[in-house]
Amino acid sequence: MRSEVFPKCPIYSLTGIYCAGCGSQRAVHQILHGHIIEGIKHNILILFLIVVLLYDASIKILKLVFNQTYKNLLHNSKITYTILILVILFWILRNINLYPFTILAP
């Protein structure tokens, strides 16, 4: 399903290379319409994003409910660098035109 309402990825439009976010818009659309597997097929990294957002929201909710400070692991520089490395690795792997890497392309 294509729509001209949403903008195309500028990186893909200029270079023909899928960025780490390519397919995310379609993935979110499919997931919000209950098509979880189809959404994941567009960008598997969306699962990681959901986990990170749920974790961060949980920490904030716990802080509000129990009025205590909880250590957020996402604020650790090692975690930040690990996430950055995972995203860059995903970006590289999804552009390799060999199976099984072609599964990662949107």
N, C-alpha and C positions, 0 to 999 in steps of 0.2 A: 504494500500500500504506500503510495507516494503522495505527498502533498506539497504544493507550491507555497503554502502559507508559511512553513517553517524554513529558516535559512539553511543552506547547505554548509557543510564543514569547509571553512576557508583553507585549511591545510590540505584536505583531500582535493578540493577544487583546483588549487594551485599546483600541487605536486603529484597527485594520484596516490599518495601514501595515506593509509589509514592512521589517524591519530589514536591515542588511547581512549578518547571520548567518542569516536565515531560509532554511531549506532545507539548511543545512550538515549537520545530523544525517542527513538522508536522503541527501545527497551522499556523505558518508563511508561510510554503509552500502552504497550502490550500488558505490562504488569498491572497497571491501574485498571485495565479492562478484564483482569482475571486470567490472562494468558501468560502465566508465569514462565513456562518452559520456552515459549516463543520469544518472550522478552529477554530471557537469558541468552538465547541464541544470537540476538543482536549485539550484545556486549556483556560477556560473562563477568567483567569487572564490576558490573552493577551490583552483584551479590556482595562483593567486598565493600562497596560504598554503603549498602544497606546495613551491613554489620557494624561498620564504623559509626554511622549515624545513630543506630540504635544504642550502641555502647555510650556514645557521647550524651544522648538524650537521657539514658538511664542514670548516668552520673549526675546530671543536672537535676533530675527529678528526685533522686535520693537526697541531694543537698537541700532541696526545697522542703521535702517532707520531714526529714529528720534534723534539719538545721545543723548539719555537721559538714565538715570539709572532707571530701573524698579525693584521693589521688587519681587524677585522670592520666592514664598511660599514654594517651595521645599527645600529651604535652611533654613527653620525653623525646629528646633529640634522636636517640637511637631508633625509636619507633617511627619518627618522622622520616628519617633517612631510609629505613626499611620500606616504608610505604612508597617513597619516591623511587627506590630501586625496583620495586615490584611493578609500578606503573610504567617505568621506562622499559623494563624487560617485556612487559605485555605489549607495549607499543612496537618494539622490535619484532617480537615473535609473530604478531598478527600480520606482519607484512612479508613473511617468508612464504613463498608460493609453493610449498610442499606440504603434503599431508603428514602429520596431523595439525600443522600450524594453520592450514586453511580454515579449520573449524573456528578459529578465533576471529577471522574476518567477519565484518557485519553482513 
